Amino acid sequence: NHGGLRAMSSAYYQYLDVATVASLNPGAGPISGGTVILVYGYNFADSTALSCFFGEKVVNALWISSVLLECVAPAQKIATSITVRIGASKADASNGVPYQYIPAWSVSNISPVSGVESGGTQLYVIGDGFSVETAWTCWFGAVPAEAMVVNASLLVCYAPPYHAGIADFGVSAAGSPRLNIEGGYKYLPTVSVV
């Protein structure tokens, strides 16, 4: 108290929930970019000013809900792992989660194109750009099967059990979107010999 005068200070603070990124789906894509990525997390503000930061590259984010955003991966010159963050600016960007850029690859065909519904048929996947540093998956409908790299143009996987009929067949690399083969893979019914 100075001569009967009292100084009072009032400061108001607004606490905001911090945006947090939990995961990306898919978590990998080709260096050519263009992969649509769902960004899962918490406390995403409903704003047209949101961006996704792929390392130093910035793309617009589409707000879907407070726990989901959509971003399109920009092109990258080399295969590498980068950190993805979200925010209105780089200064206020969230925590980061990894996104893997993978080299360009393709699938041209499979052999054989059919096998028994009990599974176990060895399948050769012919294509280009298969790298031993990348985890590869063959897909029979929604059923995954690990693929092994033989060389840059050949993968091998084994057909899992599946019901008789045509299954969509595809290949994915390190969690990237899968490339489907036209015509799929045909599961033949088991024949009983009496």
C-alpha positions in Angstrom: 0.0 0.0 0.0 1.7 3.2 -1.2 0.0 6.3 0.1 -3.4 4.6 0.2 -3.2 3.5 -3.4 -3.3 -0.2 -4.2 -2.1 -1.6 -7.4 -4.0 -4.5 -8.7 -3.1 -6.5 -11.7 -5.4 -8.8 -13.5 -4.2 -11.0 -16.2 -6.4 -13.4 -18.1 -5.0 -16.6 -19.6 -6.7 -18.9 -22.0 -5.5 -22.5 -21.9 -5.8 -24.3 -25.2 -5.6 -28.1 -25.6 -2.5 -28.9 -27.5 -3.0 -30.8 -30.8 -1.4 -34.2 -30.7 -0.8 -36.6 -33.6 -1.2 -40.3 -32.7 -0.8 -42.1 -36.0 -1.0 -41.9 -39.8 -2.8 -44.2 -42.2 -1.0 -45.3 -44.3 2.3 -44.7 -42.7 4.2 -44.9 -45.9 3.9 -44.0 -49.6 5.8 -43.6 -52.8 8.4 -40.8 -53.4 6.1 -39.6 -56.2 3.7 -38.3 -53.5 -0.1 -38.1 -53.9 -0.9 -40.6 -51.2 -4.0 -39.5 -49.2 -3.1 -39.8 -45.5 -5.5 -39.9 -42.6 -4.0 -38.2 -39.6 -5.4 -39.5 -36.3 -4.9 -37.6 -33.0 -6.5 -35.3 -30.5 -7.6 -31.7 -30.2 -7.5 -30.8 -33.9 -9.0 -27.3 -34.3 -11.7 -26.8 -36.9 -9.7 -24.4 -39.1 -9.0 -23.9 -42.7 -5.5 -22.6 -41.6 -4.3 -26.1 -40.6 -1.4 -27.6 -42.5 0.5 -30.8 -42.5 4.3 -30.4 -42.3 6.2 -33.2 -44.0 9.6 -32.3 -42.8 10.2 -28.9 -44.5 7.3 -29.3 -47.0 3.9 -27.9 -46.2 0.5 -29.0 -47.5 -3.0 -28.0 -46.6 -4.9 -30.2 -44.1 -8.6 -31.0 -44.4 -10.3 -31.0 -41.0 -12.7 -33.9 -40.7 -13.2 -33.9 -36.9 -11.3 -33.0 -33.7 -9.6 -36.4 -34.0 -9.1 -36.8 -37.8 -7.5 -34.8 -40.5 -6.7 -35.6 -44.2 -3.5 -34.6 -46.0 -2.0 -35.5 -49.3 1.7 -36.4 -49.2 3.9 -34.2 -51.3 6.6 -35.7 -53.6 10.0 -36.4 -52.1 13.3 -36.7 -54.1 14.6 -39.7 -52.2 13.3 -42.6 -50.2 13.6 -41.6 -46.5 11.7 -41.3 -43.3 10.4 -37.9 -42.4 8.4 -36.5 -39.5 4.8 -35.3 -40.0 3.4 -32.6 -37.8 0.2 -30.5 -37.9 -0.6 -26.9 -37.0 -1.5 -23.4 -38.3 2.2 -22.6 -38.6 5.5 -24.4 -38.1 6.0 -22.5 -34.8 2.9 -24.0 -33.3 3.2 -27.4 -35.0 2.2 -30.5 -33.0 4.4 -33.5 -32.0 5.6 -35.5 -34.9 5.1 -39.1 -36.1 7.2 -40.8 -38.8 6.1 -41.2 -42.4 8.2 -43.5 -44.7 8.8 -42.5 -48.4 9.5 -45.6 -50.4 11.1 -45.9 -53.9 8.9 -46.2 -56.9 7.8 -49.8 -57.5 5.3 -51.7 -59.6 3.7 -55.1 -60.0 3.0 -56.6 -63.4 1.7 -60.1 -62.8 1.6 -63.2 -60.6 2.2 -66.8 -61.2 0.4 -69.0 -60.7 -3.0 -67.2 -60.8 -4.9 -69.9 -58.9 -4.5 -72.4 -56.1 -6.4 -74.5 -53.6 -8.7 -73.0 -51.0 -6.7 -74.7 -48.2 -3.8 -72.3 -49.0 -0.1 -73.0 -49.1 0.4 -72.3 -52.9 3.7 -70.5 -53.5 3.1 -67.4 -55.5 5.7 -65.4 -57.6 5.0 -61.7 -57.8 6.7 -60.2 -60.8 7.4 -56.4 -60.9 10.1 -53.8 -60.4 11.6 -51.9 -57.5 11.4 -54.5 -54.7 13.9 -53.6 -52.0 15.1 -55.8 -49.2 15.0 -52.8 -46.9 11.2 -52.6 -47.2 8.6 -54.9 -45.6 6.3 -56.3 -48.3 2.8 -57.8 -48.0 0.7 -59.8 -50.4 -3.0 -59.4 -49.9 -5.6 -62.1 -50.7 -8.9 -60.2 -50.3 -8.5 -58.7 -46.8 -6.0 -61.4 -45.7 -2.4 -60.4 -45.5 0.6 -62.7 -46.2 4.2 -61.8 -45.7 6.2 -61.5 -48.9 9.9 -62.2 -49.3 12.2 -60.3 -51.7 14.1 -62.6 -54.1 15.5 -59.8 -56.1 14.4 -56.3 -57.4 11.9 -57.8 -59.8 10.6 -60.8 -57.8 8.7 -61.4 -54.5 7.5 -64.8 -53.2 4.5 -65.2 -50.9 2.3 -68.2 -49.9 -1.5 -68.1 -50.3 -3.3 -68.3 -47.0 -6.5 -70.4 -46.7 -9.5 -68.6 -48.3 -12.9 -69.6 -49.5 -13.3 -70.8 -53.1 -13.7 -68.0 -55.7 -11.8 -65.0 -56.8 -9.9 -63.0 -54.2 -8.7 -59.5 -55.0 -4.9 -59.8 -55.0 -2.6 -56.9 -54.2 0.8 -56.0 -52.9 1.8 -53.3 -50.4 5.1 -51.9 -49.2 5.8 -50.8 -45.7 2.1 -50.0 -45.0 1.6 -48.0 -48.2 -1.6 -48.4 -50.2 -1.7 -51.6 -52.1 -1.4 -52.2 -55.8 -4.0 -54.7 -57.0 -3.5 -57.1 -59.9 -6.3 -57.2 -62.4 -8.2 -60.5 -62.3 -7.1 -61.3 -58.7 -6.2 -64.8 -57.5 -8.6 -67.7 -58.0 -9.1 -70.1 -55.1 -10.1 -73.5 -56.3 -12.5 -75.7 -54.3 -11.1 -78.7 -52.5 -11.9 -81.9 -54.4 -12.5 -85.1 -52.4 -11.6 -88.4 -53.9 -13.8 -91.3 -52.8 
